[in-house]
Amino acid sequence: MDIKTDVLSKFIAAAIWADGDYSEVEKDFLKEIATDLKLEDLEEKTSTEIEKIESINEEELASYIETAAKEVKEDQRELILYICLQFLCIDDVLSADEIFNYYEFAELLNINEEKANDILDEFVEENEELVIEED
């Protein structure tokens, strides 16, 4: 799969930074993703993107992700959404804010709500330890 590191790193950075913390667990998982997708510079580019988004407001972040989404190939949208979901749930908790962010990512990636629901439902079924928090 020929996925653009520049684009994927922006989505991963936004998903990681959603809770304001770049944990060791996230760093280890990012290393796994980079290895699996054979993207040698993914870790470095993601760290750079996290530094960029640390200092921008929510409007700027939305624009930043929207711009990145325009570069995503159609056959890679669901994979990127799934990777974002994995990072949002890295702590085995899916909060209301993270669910909101997930659907925002889906919308920006032009994935309809029904398909986004299917991806989320399958993820929840596969991850029995996942705790879903409601407001």
DODRENDREN-13556 format. One record per atom (N, C-alpha, C): residue number from 0; residue in one letter; atom name; x, y, z. Coordinates in Angstrom, 1 decimal, padded with zeros to 4 digits. Atoms other than C-alpha are relative to their C-alpha. Layout:
BEGIN
(node NUM, 'A', 'CA', (X, Y, Z)),
...
//
This chain:
BEGIN
(node 0, 'M', 'N', (000.8, -001.2, 000.0)),
(node 0, 'M', 'CA', (000.0, 000.0, 000.0)),
(node 0, 'M', 'C', (000.9, 001.2, 000.0)),
(node 1, 'D', 'N', (-000.8, -001.2, 000.2)),
(node 1, 'D', 'CA', (001.4, 003.3, -001.1)),
(node 1, 'D', 'C', (-000.6, 001.2, 000.8)),
(node 2, 'I', 'N', (000.6, -001.0, -000.8)),
(node 2, 'I', 'CA', (000.3, 005.5, 001.8)),
(node 2, 'I', 'C', (001.0, 001.2, 000.2)),
(node 3, 'K', 'N', (-000.9, -001.1, -000.1)),
(node 3, 'K', 'CA', (001.7, 009.0, 002.1)),
(node 3, 'K', 'C', (000.3, 000.3, 001.5)),
(node 4, 'T', 'N', (-000.4, -000.2, -001.4)),
(node 4, 'T', 'CA', (003.6, 009.4, 005.4)),
(node 4, 'T', 'C', (-000.4, 001.4, 000.4)),
(node 5, 'D', 'N', (000.3, -001.4, -000.4)),
(node 5, 'D', 'CA', (003.0, 013.2, 005.4)),
(node 5, 'D', 'C', (-001.5, 000.1, 000.4)),
(node 6, 'V', 'N', (001.5, -000.1, -000.2)),
(node 6, 'V', 'CA', (-000.8, 012.7, 005.3)),
(node 6, 'V', 'C', (-000.3, -000.9, 001.3)),
(node 7, 'L', 'N', (000.3, 000.9, -001.2)),
(node 7, 'L', 'CA', (-000.9, 009.7, 007.8)),
(node 7, 'L', 'C', (000.5, 000.6, 001.3)),
(node 8, 'S', 'N', (-000.5, -000.6, -001.3)),
(node 8, 'S', 'CA', (001.3, 011.5, 010.3)),
(node 8, 'S', 'C', (-000.8, 001.1, 000.5)),
(node 9, 'K', 'N', (000.9, -001.1, -000.4)),
(node 9, 'K', 'CA', (-001.1, 014.5, 010.4)),
(node 9, 'K', 'C', (-001.2, -000.6, 000.8)),
(node 10, 'F', 'N', (001.2, 000.7, -000.6)),
(node 10, 'F', 'CA', (-004.1, 012.2, 011.2)),
(node 10, 'F', 'C', (000.4, -000.6, 001.4)),
(node 11, 'I', 'N', (-000.5, 000.7, -001.2)),
(node 11, 'I', 'CA', (-002.1, 010.2, 013.8)),
(node 11, 'I', 'C', (000.3, 001.1, 001.1)),
(node 12, 'A', 'N', (-000.3, -001.0, -000.9)),
(node 12, 'A', 'CA', (-000.8, 013.4, 015.4)),
(node 12, 'A', 'C', (-001.3, 000.6, 000.6)),
(node 13, 'A', 'N', (001.2, -000.6, -000.5)),
(node 13, 'A', 'CA', (-004.3, 014.8, 015.7)),
(node 13, 'A', 'C', (-000.7, -001.0, 001.0)),
(node 14, 'A', 'N', (000.6, 001.0, -000.8)),
(node 14, 'A', 'CA', (-005.6, 011.5, 017.2)),
(node 14, 'A', 'C', (000.8, -000.1, 001.3)),
(node 15, 'I', 'N', (-000.8, 000.1, -001.2)),
(node 15, 'I', 'CA', (-002.7, 011.3, 019.7)),
(node 15, 'I', 'C', (-000.2, 001.3, 000.9)),
(node 16, 'W', 'N', (000.1, -001.3, -000.8)),
(node 16, 'W', 'CA', (-003.0, 015.0, 020.7)),
(node 16, 'W', 'C', (-001.4, 000.3, 000.5)),
(node 17, 'A', 'N', (001.4, -000.2, -000.5)),
(node 17, 'A', 'CA', (-006.8, 014.7, 021.3)),
(node 17, 'A', 'C', (-000.1, 000.0, 001.5)),
(node 18, 'D', 'N', (000.1, 000.0, -001.4)),
(node 18, 'D', 'CA', (-006.1, 013.9, 024.9)),
(node 18, 'D', 'C', (001.2, 000.8, 000.6)),
(node 19, 'G', 'N', (-001.1, -000.8, -000.5)),
(node 19, 'G', 'CA', (-003.1, 016.2, 025.2)),
(node 19, 'G', 'C', (001.2, -000.6, 000.5)),
(node 20, 'D', 'N', (-001.1, 000.8, -000.6)),
(node 20, 'D', 'CA', (-000.6, 013.5, 026.0)),
(node 20, 'D', 'C', (000.6, -000.9, -001.1)),
(node 21, 'Y', 'N', (-000.6, 000.9, 000.9)),
(node 21, 'Y', 'CA', (001.9, 011.6, 023.8)),
(node 21, 'Y', 'C', (000.7, -001.0, 000.8)),
(node 22, 'S', 'N', (-000.5, 001.0, -000.9)),
(node 22, 'S', 'CA', (002.4, 008.5, 025.9)),
(node 22, 'S', 'C', (001.0, -001.0, -000.6)),
(node 23, 'E', 'N', (-000.9, 001.1, 000.4)),
(node 23, 'E', 'CA', (005.0, 005.7, 025.7)),
(node 23, 'E', 'C', (-000.7, -001.1, -000.8)),
(node 24, 'V', 'N', (000.9, 001.0, 000.7)),
(node 24, 'V', 'CA', (002.2, 003.3, 024.7)),
(node 24, 'V', 'C', (-000.2, 000.5, -001.4)),
(node 25, 'E', 'N', (000.2, -000.5, 001.3)),
(node 25, 'E', 'CA', (001.4, 005.6, 021.8)),
(node 25, 'E', 'C', (001.2, -000.1, -000.9)),
(node 26, 'K', 'N', (-001.2, 000.1, 000.7)),
(node 26, 'K', 'CA', (005.0, 005.8, 020.8)),
(node 26, 'K', 'C', (000.4, -001.4, -000.5)),
(node 27, 'D', 'N', (-000.3, 001.4, 000.3)),
(node 27, 'D', 'CA', (005.4, 002.1, 020.9)),
(node 27, 'D', 'C', (-000.9, -000.5, -001.1)),
(node 28, 'F', 'N', (001.0, 000.4, 001.1)),
(node 28, 'F', 'CA', (002.2, 001.6, 018.8)),
(node 28, 'F', 'C', (000.3, 000.6, -001.3)),
(node 29, 'L', 'N', (-000.4, -000.7, 001.2)),
(node 29, 'L', 'CA', (003.4, 004.2, 016.3)),
(node 29, 'L', 'C', (001.1, -000.8, -000.7)),
(node 30, 'K', 'N', (-001.2, 000.8, 000.5)),
(node 30, 'K', 'CA', (006.6, 002.2, 015.9)),
(node 30, 'K', 'C', (-000.5, -001.3, -000.7)),
(node 31, 'E', 'N', (000.6, 001.2, 000.6)),
(node 31, 'E', 'CA', (004.5, -000.9, 015.2)),
(node 31, 'E', 'C', (-000.7, 000.3, -001.4)),
(node 32, 'I', 'N', (000.7, -000.4, 001.2)),
(node 32, 'I', 'CA', (002.4, 000.9, 012.6)),
(node 32, 'I', 'C', (001.0, 000.3, -001.1)),
(node 33, 'A', 'N', (-001.1, -000.3, 001.0)),
(node 33, 'A', 'CA', (005.5, 002.3, 010.9)),
(node 33, 'A', 'C', (000.6, -001.2, -000.6)),
(node 34, 'T', 'N', (-000.6, 001.3, 000.5)),
(node 34, 'T', 'CA', (007.0, -001.2, 010.7)),
(node 34, 'T', 'C', (-001.0, -000.7, -000.9)),
(node 35, 'D', 'N', (001.0, 000.7, 000.8)),
(node 35, 'D', 'CA', (003.8, -002.8, 009.5)),
(node 35, 'D', 'C', (-000.3, 000.6, -001.4)),
(node 36, 'L', 'N', (000.2, -000.6, 001.2)),
(node 36, 'L', 'CA', (003.3, -000.2, 006.8)),
(node 36, 'L', 'C', (001.2, 000.4, -000.8)),
(node 37, 'K', 'N', (-001.3, -000.2, 000.6)),
(node 37, 'K', 'CA', (007.0, 000.0, 006.0)),
(node 37, 'K', 'C', (000.2, 001.5, -000.3)),
(node 38, 'L', 'N', (-000.1, -001.5, 000.1)),
(node 38, 'L', 'CA', (007.0, 003.8, 006.6)),
(node 38, 'L', 'C', (001.1, 000.4, 001.0)),
(node 39, 'E', 'N', (-001.1, -000.3, -000.9)),
(node 39, 'E', 'CA', (010.5, 004.5, 008.0)),
(node 39, 'E', 'C', (000.0, 001.3, 000.7)),
(node 40, 'D', 'N', (000.0, -001.4, -000.5)),
(node 40, 'D', 'CA', (009.9, 008.2, 008.6)),
(node 40, 'D', 'C', (-001.3, 000.4, 000.8)),
(node 41, 'L', 'N', (001.2, -000.3, -000.6)),
(node 41, 'L', 'CA', (006.5, 007.9, 010.2)),
(node 41, 'L', 'C', (000.1, 000.6, 001.4)),
(node 42, 'E', 'N', (-000.1, -000.4, -001.4)),
(node 42, 'E', 'CA', (007.6, 008.3, 013.8)),
(node 42, 'E', 'C', (000.6, 001.5, 000.0)),
(node 43, 'E', 'N', (-000.6, -001.4, 000.0)),
(node 43, 'E', 'CA', (009.8, 011.4, 013.0)),
(node 43, 'E', 'C', (-001.1, 001.0, -000.5)),
(node 44, 'K', 'N', (000.9, -000.9, 000.6)),
(node 44, 'K', 'CA', (007.1, 013.0, 010.9)),
(node 44, 'K', 'C', (-001.2, 000.2, 000.9)),
(node 45, 'T', 'N', (001.1, -000.1, -001.0)),
(node 45, 'T', 'CA', (004.4, 012.3, 013.5)),
(node 45, 'T', 'C', (000.4, 000.9, 001.1)),
(node 46, 'S', 'N', (-000.5, -000.9, -001.1)),
(node 46, 'S', 'CA', (006.5, 013.9, 016.2)),
(node 46, 'S', 'C', (000.0, 001.5, -000.4)),
(node 47, 'T', 'N', (000.0, -001.4, 000.6)),
(node 47, 'T', 'CA', (007.0, 017.0, 014.0)),
(node 47, 'T', 'C', (-001.4, 000.5, -000.1)),
(node 48, 'E', 'N', (001.3, -000.5, 000.1)),
(node 48, 'E', 'CA', (003.3, 017.2, 013.4)),
(node 48, 'E', 'C', (-000.7, 000.3, 001.4)),
(node 49, 'I', 'N', (000.5, -000.3, -001.4)),
(node 49, 'I', 'CA', (002.5, 016.9, 017.1)),
(node 49, 'I', 'C', (000.5, 001.3, 000.5)),
(node 50, 'E', 'N', (-000.6, -001.3, -000.4)),
(node 50, 'E', 'CA', (004.8, 019.8, 017.8)),
(node 50, 'E', 'C', (-000.8, 001.2, -000.7)),
(node 51, 'K', 'N', (000.8, -001.0, 000.7)),
(node 51, 'K', 'CA', (002.9, 021.8, 015.1)),
(node 51, 'K', 'C', (-001.3, 000.3, 000.6)),
(node 52, 'I', 'N', (001.4, -000.2, -000.5)),
(node 52, 'I', 'CA', (-000.5, 021.2, 016.5)),
(node 52, 'I', 'C', (-000.1, 000.4, 001.4)),
(node 53, 'E', 'N', (000.0, -000.4, -001.4)),
(node 53, 'E', 'CA', (000.4, 021.8, 020.1)),
(node 53, 'E', 'C', (-000.3, 001.5, 000.2)),
(node 54, 'S', 'N', (000.1, -001.5, -000.1)),
(node 54, 'S', 'CA', (000.3, 025.6, 019.4)),
(node 54, 'S', 'C', (-001.2, 000.5, -000.8)),
(node 55, 'I', 'N', (001.1, -000.6, 000.8)),
(node 55, 'I', 'CA', (-002.8, 025.9, 017.2)),
(node 55, 'I', 'C', (-001.4, -000.3, 000.7)),
(node 56, 'N', 'N', (001.4, 000.2, -000.6)),
(node 56, 'N', 'CA', (-006.5, 026.3, 018.2)),
(node 56, 'N', 'C', (-000.8, -001.0, -000.8)),
(node 57, 'E', 'N', (000.9, 001.1, 000.6)),
(node 57, 'E', 'CA', (-009.4, 024.0, 017.3)),
(node 57, 'E', 'C', (-000.3, 000.3, -001.4)),
(node 58, 'E', 'N', (000.3, -000.3, 001.4)),
(node 58, 'E', 'CA', (-010.3, 025.9, 014.2)),
(node 58, 'E', 'C', (001.1, -000.3, -000.9)),
(node 59, 'E', 'N', (-001.2, 000.2, 000.8)),
(node 59, 'E', 'CA', (-006.8, 025.8, 012.9)),
(node 59, 'E', 'C', (000.3, -001.5, -000.2)),
(node 60, 'L', 'N', (-000.2, 001.4, 000.1)),
(node 60, 'L', 'CA', (-006.6, 022.1, 013.7)),
(node 60, 'L', 'C', (-001.0, -000.6, -001.0)),
(node 61, 'A', 'N', (001.0, 000.5, 001.0)),
(node 61, 'A', 'CA', (-009.8, 021.4, 011.8)),
(node 61, 'A', 'C', (000.4, 000.3, -001.4)),
(node 62, 'S', 'N', (-000.5, -000.3, 001.3)),
(node 62, 'S', 'CA', (-008.4, 023.2, 008.8)),
(node 62, 'S', 'C', (001.2, -000.8, -000.4)),
(node 63, 'Y', 'N', (-001.2, 000.8, 000.2)),
(node 63, 'Y', 'CA', (-005.1, 021.4, 009.1)),
(node 63, 'Y', 'C', (-000.4, -001.4, -000.4)),
(node 64, 'I', 'N', (000.4, 001.4, 000.3)),
(node 64, 'I', 'CA', (-006.8, 018.0, 009.1)),
(node 64, 'I', 'C', (-000.8, -000.1, -001.3)),
(node 65, 'E', 'N', (000.8, 000.0, 001.3)),
(node 65, 'E', 'CA', (-009.2, 019.0, 006.3)),
(node 65, 'E', 'C', (000.9, 000.1, -001.2)),
(node 66, 'T', 'N', (-000.9, -000.1, 001.1)),
(node 66, 'T', 'CA', (-006.3, 019.9, 004.1)),
(node 66, 'T', 'C', (000.7, -001.3, -000.2)),
(node 67, 'A', 'N', (-000.6, 001.3, 000.1)),
(node 67, 'A', 'CA', (-004.6, 016.6, 004.9)),
(node 67, 'A', 'C', (-001.0, -001.0, -000.6)),
(node 68, 'A', 'N', (001.0, 001.0, 000.5)),
(node 68, 'A', 'CA', (-007.8, 014.7, 004.1)),
(node 68, 'A', 'C', (-000.2, 000.1, -001.5)),
(node 69, 'K', 'N', (000.1, -000.2, 001.5)),
(node 69, 'K', 'CA', (-007.9, 016.1, 000.6)),
(node 69, 'K', 'C', (001.1, -000.8, -000.7)),
(node 70, 'E', 'N', (-001.1, 000.8, 000.6)),
(node 70, 'E', 'CA', (-004.7, 014.1, -000.1)),
(node 70, 'E', 'C', (-000.1, -001.5, 000.2)),
(node 71, 'V', 'N', (000.2, 001.4, -000.3)),
(node 71, 'V', 'CA', (-006.0, 010.8, 001.1)),
(node 71, 'V', 'C', (-000.6, -000.7, -001.2)),
(node 72, 'K', 'N', (000.6, 000.8, 001.1)),
(node 72, 'K', 'CA', (-006.6, 008.2, -001.6)),
(node 72, 'K', 'C', (-001.2, -000.7, 000.5)),
(node 73, 'E', 'N', (001.3, 000.6, -000.4)),
(node 73, 'E', 'CA', (-010.1, 006.7, -001.6)),
(node 73, 'E', 'C', (000.2, -001.3, 000.6)),
(node 74, 'D', 'N', (-000.2, 001.4, -000.5)),
(node 74, 'D', 'CA', (-008.8, 003.2, -001.0)),
(node 74, 'D', 'C', (000.8, 000.0, 001.4)),
(node 75, 'Q', 'N', (-000.7, -000.1, -001.2)),
(node 75, 'Q', 'CA', (-006.9, 004.4, 002.1)),
(node 75, 'Q', 'C', (-000.8, 000.7, 001.1)),
(node 76, 'R', 'N', (000.8, -000.7, -001.0)),
(node 76, 'R', 'CA', (-009.6, 006.3, 003.9)),
(node 76, 'R', 'C', (-000.4, -000.8, 001.2)),
(node 77, 'E', 'N', (000.4, 000.8, -001.1)),
(node 77, 'E', 'CA', (-010.9, 003.5, 006.0)),
(node 77, 'E', 'C', (001.2, -000.5, 000.9)),
(node 78, 'L', 'N', (-001.2, 000.4, -000.7)),
(node 78, 'L', 'CA', (-007.4, 002.4, 007.0)),
(node 78, 'L', 'C', (000.4, 001.1, 000.9)),
(node 79, 'I', 'N', (-000.4, -001.2, -000.8)),
(node 79, 'I', 'CA', (-006.6, 005.9, 008.2)),
(node 79, 'I', 'C', (-000.9, 000.2, 001.1)),
(node 80, 'L', 'N', (001.0, -000.1, -001.0)),
(node 80, 'L', 'CA', (-009.8, 006.1, 010.1)),
(node 80, 'L', 'C', (000.2, -001.0, 001.1)),
(node 81, 'Y', 'N', (-000.3, 001.1, -000.9)),
(node 81, 'Y', 'CA', (-009.1, 002.7, 011.7)),
(node 81, 'Y', 'C', (001.2, 000.3, 000.9)),
(node 82, 'I', 'N', (-001.2, -000.3, -000.7)),
(node 82, 'I', 'CA', (-005.6, 003.8, 012.7)),
(node 82, 'I', 'C', (-000.3, 001.1, 001.0)),
(node 83, 'C', 'N', (000.4, -001.1, -001.0)),
(node 83, 'C', 'CA', (-007.0, 007.0, 014.3)),
(node 83, 'C', 'C', (-000.8, -000.6, 001.1)),
(node 84, 'L', 'N', (000.8, 000.6, -001.1)),
(node 84, 'L', 'CA', (-009.5, 004.9, 016.2)),
(node 84, 'L', 'C', (000.9, -000.7, 001.0)),
(node 85, 'Q', 'N', (-000.9, 000.7, -000.8)),
(node 85, 'Q', 'CA', (-006.7, 002.7, 017.5)),
(node 85, 'Q', 'C', (000.7, 001.0, 001.0)),
(node 86, 'F', 'N', (-000.6, -001.0, -000.9)),
(node 86, 'F', 'CA', (-004.9, 005.8, 018.8)),
(node 86, 'F', 'C', (-000.9, 000.6, 001.0)),
(node 87, 'L', 'N', (001.0, -000.6, -000.9)),
(node 87, 'L', 'CA', (-008.0, 007.3, 020.3)),
(node 87, 'L', 'C', (-000.3, -000.9, 001.2)),
(node 88, 'C', 'N', (000.4, 001.0, -001.0)),
(node 88, 'C', 'CA', (-008.6, 004.0, 022.2)),
(node 88, 'C', 'C', (001.3, -000.6, 000.6)),
(node 89, 'I', 'N', (-001.3, 000.6, -000.4)),
(node 89, 'I', 'CA', (-004.9, 003.3, 023.1)),
(node 89, 'I', 'C', (000.0, -000.3, 001.5)),
(node 90, 'D', 'N', (000.0, 000.2, -001.4)),
(node 90, 'D', 'CA', (-005.7, 003.6, 026.8)),
(node 90, 'D', 'C', (-001.2, -000.9, 000.4)),
(node 91, 'D', 'N', (001.1, 000.9, -000.2)),
(node 91, 'D', 'CA', (-008.6, 001.1, 026.5)),
(node 91, 'D', 'C', (-001.3, 000.7, 000.5)),
(node 92, 'V', 'N', (001.2, -000.8, -000.3)),
(node 92, 'V', 'CA', (-011.1, 003.9, 027.0)),
(node 92, 'V', 'C', (-000.4, 000.8, -001.2)),
(node 93, 'L', 'N', (000.5, -000.8, 001.1)),
(node 93, 'L', 'CA', (-013.3, 005.6, 024.4)),
(node 93, 'L', 'C', (-001.0, 001.0, 000.7)),
(node 94, 'S', 'N', (000.8, -001.0, -000.6)),
(node 94, 'S', 'CA', (-014.7, 008.8, 025.8)),
(node 94, 'S', 'C', (-000.9, 000.7, -001.0)),
(node 95, 'A', 'N', (000.9, -000.7, 000.9)),
(node 95, 'A', 'CA', (-017.5, 010.9, 024.4)),
(node 95, 'A', 'C', (000.7, 001.0, -000.9)),
(node 96, 'D', 'N', (-000.8, -000.9, 000.8)),
(node 96, 'D', 'CA', (-015.0, 013.5, 023.2)),
(node 96, 'D', 'C', (000.8, -000.8, -001.1)),
(node 97, 'E', 'N', (-000.7, 000.8, 001.0)),
(node 97, 'E', 'CA', (-013.0, 010.7, 021.4)),
(node 97, 'E', 'C', (-001.0, -000.5, -001.0)),
(node 98, 'I', 'N', (001.0, 000.4, 001.0)),
(node 98, 'I', 'CA', (-016.2, 009.4, 019.8)),
(node 98, 'I', 'C', (-000.3, 001.1, -000.9)),
(node 99, 'F', 'N', (000.3, -001.2, 000.8)),
(node 99, 'F', 'CA', (-016.9, 012.9, 018.6)),
(node 99, 'F', 'C', (001.2, 000.2, -001.0)),
(node 100, 'N', 'N', (-001.2, -000.2, 000.9)),
(node 100, 'N', 'CA', (-013.3, 013.2, 017.2)),
(node 100, 'N', 'C', (000.0, -001.1, -001.1)),
(node 101, 'Y', 'N', (000.0, 001.1, 001.0)),
(node 101, 'Y', 'CA', (-013.7, 009.8, 015.5)),
(node 101, 'Y', 'C', (-000.9, 000.3, -001.1)),
(node 102, 'Y', 'N', (001.0, -000.3, 001.1)),
(node 102, 'Y', 'CA', (-016.8, 010.9, 013.6)),
(node 102, 'Y', 'C', (000.4, 001.2, -000.8)),
(node 103, 'E', 'N', (-000.6, -001.2, 000.8)),
(node 103, 'E', 'CA', (-015.1, 014.2, 012.7)),
(node 103, 'E', 'C', (001.0, -000.5, -001.0)),
(node 104, 'F', 'N', (-001.0, 000.6, 000.9)),
(node 104, 'F', 'CA', (-012.2, 012.2, 011.2)),
(node 104, 'F', 'C', (-000.8, -000.7, -001.2)),
(node 105, 'A', 'N', (000.8, 000.7, 001.1)),
(node 105, 'A', 'CA', (-014.8, 010.0, 009.3)),
(node 105, 'A', 'C', (-000.6, 001.0, -001.0)),
(node 106, 'E', 'N', (000.6, -001.0, 000.9)),
(node 106, 'E', 'CA', (-016.5, 013.1, 007.9)),
(node 106, 'E', 'C', (001.0, 000.6, -000.9)),
(node 107, 'L', 'N', (-001.1, -000.6, 000.8)),
(node 107, 'L', 'CA', (-013.3, 014.7, 006.8)),
(node 107, 'L', 'C', (000.5, -001.0, -001.0)),
(node 108, 'L', 'N', (-000.5, 001.0, 001.0)),
(node 108, 'L', 'CA', (-012.3, 011.4, 005.1)),
(node 108, 'L', 'C', (-001.1, -000.4, -000.9)),
(node 109, 'N', 'N', (001.1, 000.3, 000.9)),
(node 109, 'N', 'CA', (-015.7, 011.3, 003.3)),
(node 109, 'N', 'C', (-000.5, -001.5, 000.2)),
(node 110, 'I', 'N', (000.5, 001.3, -000.3)),
(node 110, 'I', 'CA', (-016.7, 008.1, 005.1)),
(node 110, 'I', 'C', (-001.4, 000.2, 000.6)),
(node 111, 'N', 'N', (001.3, -000.3, -000.5)),
(node 111, 'N', 'CA', (-020.4, 008.0, 005.6)),
(node 111, 'N', 'C', (-000.2, -000.6, 001.4)),
(node 112, 'E', 'N', (000.3, 000.3, -001.4)),
(node 112, 'E', 'CA', (-021.9, 007.6, 009.1)),
(node 112, 'E', 'C', (-000.2, -001.5, 000.2)),
(node 113, 'E', 'N', (000.2, 001.4, -000.1)),
(node 113, 'E', 'CA', (-023.1, 004.1, 008.4)),
(node 113, 'E', 'C', (001.2, -000.9, 000.0)),
(node 114, 'K', 'N', (-001.3, 000.8, 000.1)),
(node 114, 'K', 'CA', (-019.7, 002.8, 007.4)),
(node 114, 'K', 'C', (000.9, 000.3, 001.2)),
(node 115, 'A', 'N', (-000.7, -000.3, -001.2)),
(node 115, 'A', 'CA', (-018.1, 004.7, 010.3)),
(node 115, 'A', 'C', (-000.5, -000.8, 001.2)),
(node 116, 'N', 'N', (000.6, 000.8, -001.0)),
(node 116, 'N', 'CA', (-020.6, 003.0, 012.6)),
(node 116, 'N', 'C', (000.5, -001.5, 000.0)),
(node 117, 'D', 'N', (-000.5, 001.4, 000.2)),
(node 117, 'D', 'CA', (-019.6, -000.4, 011.2)),
(node 117, 'D', 'C', (001.4, -000.2, 000.4)),
(node 118, 'I', 'N', (-001.4, 000.1, -000.4)),
(node 118, 'I', 'CA', (-015.9, 000.2, 011.7)),
(node 118, 'I', 'C', (000.1, 000.1, 001.5)),
(node 119, 'L', 'N', (000.0, -000.2, -001.5)),
(node 119, 'L', 'CA', (-016.5, 001.4, 015.3)),
(node 119, 'L', 'C', (-000.6, -001.2, 000.7)),
(node 120, 'D', 'N', (000.6, 001.2, -000.6)),
(node 120, 'D', 'CA', (-018.8, -001.5, 016.1)),
(node 120, 'D', 'C', (000.9, -001.2, -000.1)),
(node 121, 'E', 'N', (-001.0, 001.2, 000.2)),
(node 121, 'E', 'CA', (-016.3, -004.1, 014.7)),
(node 121, 'E', 'C', (001.1, 000.2, 001.0)),
(node 122, 'F', 'N', (-001.1, -000.3, -000.9)),
(node 122, 'F', 'CA', (-013.5, -002.4, 016.7)),
(node 122, 'F', 'C', (-000.4, -000.3, 001.5)),
(node 123, 'V', 'N', (000.5, 000.2, -001.3)),
(node 123, 'V', 'CA', (-015.6, -002.5, 019.9)),
(node 123, 'V', 'C', (-000.1, -001.5, 000.3)),
(node 124, 'E', 'N', (000.1, 001.5, -000.2)),
(node 124, 'E', 'CA', (-016.4, -006.2, 019.4)),
(node 124, 'E', 'C', (001.3, -000.7, 000.1)),
(node 125, 'E', 'N', (-001.4, 000.7, 000.0)),
(node 125, 'E', 'CA', (-012.7, -007.1, 018.8)),
(node 125, 'E', 'C', (000.7, 000.4, 001.3)),
(node 126, 'N', 'N', (-000.8, -000.4, -001.1)),
(node 126, 'N', 'CA', (-011.6, -005.2, 021.9)),
(node 126, 'N', 'C', (-000.9, 000.0, 001.3)),
(node 127, 'E', 'N', (001.0, 000.2, -001.1)),
(node 127, 'E', 'CA', (-013.6, -006.6, 024.8)),
(node 127, 'E', 'C', (000.4, 000.8, 001.3)),
(node 128, 'E', 'N', (-000.4, -000.7, -001.2)),
(node 128, 'E', 'CA', (-011.5, -004.7, 027.4)),
(node 128, 'E', 'C', (-000.3, 001.5, -000.1)),
(node 129, 'L', 'N', (000.2, -001.5, 000.2)),
(node 129, 'L', 'CA', (-012.5, -001.3, 025.9)),
(node 129, 'L', 'C', (-001.2, 000.5, 000.8)),
(node 130, 'V', 'N', (001.0, -000.6, -000.8)),
(node 130, 'V', 'CA', (-014.5, 000.9, 028.2)),
(node 130, 'V', 'C', (-000.5, 001.2, -000.8)),
(node 131, 'I', 'N', (000.6, -001.1, 000.7)),
(node 131, 'I', 'CA', (-016.9, 003.3, 026.5)),
(node 131, 'I', 'C', (-000.7, 000.9, 001.0)),
(node 132, 'E', 'N', (000.5, -001.0, -001.0)),
(node 132, 'E', 'CA', (-017.5, 006.4, 028.6)),
(node 132, 'E', 'C', (-001.1, 000.9, -000.7)),
(node 133, 'E', 'N', (001.0, -000.9, 000.5)),
(node 133, 'E', 'CA', (-020.6, 008.5, 028.1)),
(node 133, 'E', 'C', (000.0, 001.2, 000.9)),
(node 134, 'D', 'N', (-000.1, -001.3, -000.7)),
(node 134, 'D', 'CA', (-020.6, 012.2, 029.1)),
(node 134, 'D', 'C', (000.0, -000.3, 001.4)),
//
